[in-house]
Amino acid sequence: MCPRLVSAIVLGLALTSGSANHYAGGTIFTRCVGNNFHEVTLQLFRDCGGDPFAGQTLYFRNECGVEFSTTGMQPVSVVDASSICPSELQNTTCNGGGLLGYELNTYRTTVYLSPCTGWNISWYLCCRNSSLNLMGGPGIYVETTLNNPTGACHTAPVFINDRIPTFCAGQPVSFDAGAYEPDGHQMVYELIAARFGSPTPLPVQYNTGYSGAEPYNGMTLDPGSGLIEFTPTASASFVVVVKVTEQDADGAVVGSIMRDMVFNVVPCSNQPPAEESGIVSSTSGTASIAADRSIAVCGDGPFCATITISDPDDVQELDLTSNIDSILPSVDHTLSGTNPVDLELCSEGLAPGTYSFWIRARDNGCPVIATRVYHFTVEVSSAQSAGEDAAISICENGPAIDLFEQLGGTPVMGGQWIDPQGNPTDGVFVPGTSLTGIHTYTVGAPPCAASAVLSVVLAPASDPECLTAGLMSNGAKGPSLYQDPSDPHRIWIRSTAMRADLRVISADGRIVKAGTFRSNGADFVAVDVPPTHQGVTIIELRSTDGALHVMHIVLP
């Protein structure tokens, strides 16, 4: 559709929007500046087809009985809030033209809010423009709530999008009604009914088929992200009210904000930036791609990551805005291309933690621009040490060895051992049972995993350094043995009361005898070794509690 025809249709919509006070919604949010003083901001959207706003009033009350107001507030800023391309802004009603235009008027004051549960800050007006879903032209009411019984200082969420949204009929919509909250609190989103103040807030009446929870047919809102989705079918203006409840780490409500706003639908064909776009396309250094919009960084080393955003209308160009500078001030970012756009983020290192930021992509469709907001996460994990590589020799007649204690350096406990065949183990090497070769110790999880290897070789029992291995395997409380003077192949063993699996092993690893050993803890127990066996002999006792006792003797 040509721009001239679209302009005429938008103008027609503006002329039929009613002749009330031309207020198109608003919101209130707070920021603690210390000592229970709070900066309170009122934002009001104005349909430029009406008269300029007069001085505004904010009303304050709490559950402790305090009540006051501030009157005659004048705007500290007035900015264009139209979803119109820059080249057509001079043709909006804000500048004497015919295209539907909006202003965002911002008012600000600083007040003392004494510690109390249940602060309520509100603004209201008698009337609003007519709309598809509300009956008549009811008033407008917006509020924010704050709980500061201990005088805690925090900043309320602030909505990301600051324009009155305009969408094309027939195009699926994904509108980000999300907010940014710098204190790390959880935010829960919901669609609520519009209200008006008298001055007590009262519900407005909705036309049949519409409600606060579903202000337009098929509209849904994600309670975790604030993403609104629906498909508008025809030209209309309707009211949407979003509430954000802020909760601390314990789930206690810190406060809430709301935004009452007008959605406009007009006949046009401009598509927003692609929903499946806005992904992390490449990484380098200590970073890796954890998900489409998530970057995992291992340790505090340098890294780079590239985010790619595109628009299905190939001839259009994209303009990006973001809160990256406030979330990641030490990260450099570089833009390249216009559609698609590559945003490269590079850092010399970040402290461990989770960093969340958003990028708003706006195309240059005319006269109606389209916007989409993408949310990203950077998860920085501390790099852990798996120790240093090492090599050890273990006597085949020796006791079980804890491999962790054989690593070099200062490894972190709690990792996983893998044997030479790739099987997980408990990290205890049992001569004659465990595999020799390369055992690998790994800590952490990809991409922040670290590994060290331990090379294990088995020395024969005939090795001079292994002749006495295992004799004191269990210290003073371990079993003791001696050969029968009249029969050297009869071995007498004395131990604490136990039941154990018995193995008699030759120096070359052959099992000479196996059975069960039982001791009452007082008497010696005889173990007969086949008389044909000679040389270095290993006797293993593995008790029912898992303890391994290894002894060594030489048979004639």
Secondary structure as UniProt FT lines:
FT   HELIX           3..15
FT   STRAND          23..34
FT   TURN            35..36
FT   STRAND          37..47
FT   TURN            48..49
FT   STRAND          56..61
FT   TURN            63..64
FT   STRAND          67..73
FT   STRAND          77..80
FT   HELIX           86..91
FT   HELIX           93..95
FT   STRAND          102..112
FT   STRAND          119..125
FT   STRAND          140..146
FT   TURN            149..150
FT   STRAND          158..159
FT   STRAND          166..168
FT   TURN            169..170
FT   STRAND          173..176
FT   STRAND          179..180
FT   TURN            182..183
FT   STRAND          186..191
FT   STRAND          195..197
FT   STRAND          201..203
FT   TURN            208..209
FT   TURN            217..218
FT   STRAND          220..221
FT   TURN            223..225
FT   STRAND          227..230
FT   STRAND          236..247
FT   TURN            249..250
FT   STRAND          253..266
FT   TURN            275..276
FT   STRAND          279..285
FT   STRAND          287..291
FT   TURN            292..293
FT   STRAND          294..298
FT   TURN            299..300
FT   STRAND          303..309
FT   TURN            314..315
FT   STRAND          318..322
FT   HELIX           324..327
FT   TURN            329..330
FT   STRAND          332..336
FT   STRAND          341..347
FT   STRAND          353..363
FT   STRAND          371..381
FT   STRAND          390..395
FT   TURN            396..397
FT   STRAND          401..402
FT   HELIX           403..406
FT   STRAND          416..418
FT   TURN            420..421
FT   STRAND          424..425
FT   STRAND          428..429
FT   TURN            431..433
FT   STRAND          437..443
FT   TURN            446..447
FT   STRAND          450..459
FT   TURN            461..462
FT   HELIX           464..466
FT   TURN            467..474
FT   HELIX           475..477
FT   STRAND          480..484
FT   TURN            485..486
FT   STRAND          487..494
FT   STRAND          498..506
FT   TURN            507..508
FT   STRAND          511..519
FT   STRAND          525..528
FT   TURN            531..532
FT   STRAND          535..543
FT   TURN            544..545
FT   STRAND          548..555
//
